[in-house]
């Protein structure tokens, strides 16, 4: 496998990596006994199946939700494997033998449970990154001036309001990442994130996928989801500022509505604008992957690289092996969803090339 004939993407999961190509999706997870479990299946993006979803911006929003669903399933699979390991270890302590079937019965979520968890995650994300910054910005003037009647109104000062709101979003994002990075399990997740980037970069450079070839590459990648988040944070400031100004021009009476109604309307409109912003940022990220050396593109994605220094860590060789397994399986997926086990001895063949 060489050359960059097909775009690839991926995601770190618990003790593993998920990779996606134009042919399939594969998840490789390292078990406690050293074996690698690889699950693969064919993949055809919904944007290829439904023509009108291919239009710019629309395809970005649709692809984002599709990748969130795929990524969540990958995380669930890796969590199930980790649970099997934990149960096997517990059974061994108690002098029992845990069968694969028992492990499977004890793990996994129903589609309804998965949908509920994703919905709850979405609600929490909206609360943290839309509602909280909006309310905090509105009352920021009171906090800093001590005057109870000095509130920062988006409809009156859209640029200043959205700059402050944007900085609060960035602070929440960086603070959250910095806090969870102190956890050993999350640090390992970030190492697998680095392994994913190195492997994708090696493939795109046309290198044979061996540990020796993958190891020298950087843990940073222009198309990373972390870069996407950084671009969203920047673009949201601009879009929301312009939106508030346009709103006041086309609806001058908006400023006379009760405060609670105005604030509710603005927060809901911000939420509804997020898919549009995501679609725009998706197109910008595609440009970043196509023209990484363009000066304007470099300026745009540089904040993403800063964020990636928080979300990626240098992986060890065993993590690179897992990422390589995932990418190779994504290029040659099983005809239907299937799992296979790679023994540690086979692992070493990857390292040797």
Secondary structure, DSSP 8 states (H G I E B T S, - for coil): --SS-S--EEEEETTEEEEE-SSEEEEEEE-TTS-EEEEEEE---HHHHSGGGGSTTHHHHHHHHHHHHHHHHHHHHHHHHHHHHHHHHHHHHTT----HHHHHHHS---HHHHHHHHHHHHHHHHIIIIIHHHHHHHTHHHHHH--TT----TTTSHHHHHHHHHHHHHHHHHHHHHHHTTSHHHHHHHHHHHHHHHHHHHHHTT----HHHHHTS-S--TT-HHHHHHHHHHHHHHHHHHHHHHHHHH-GGGGGS-HHHHHHHHHHHHHHHHHHHHHHHHHHHHHHHH-TT-HHHHHHHHHHHHHHHHH-----HHHHHHHHHHHHHHHS--SSSEEEEE-HHHHHHHHH-
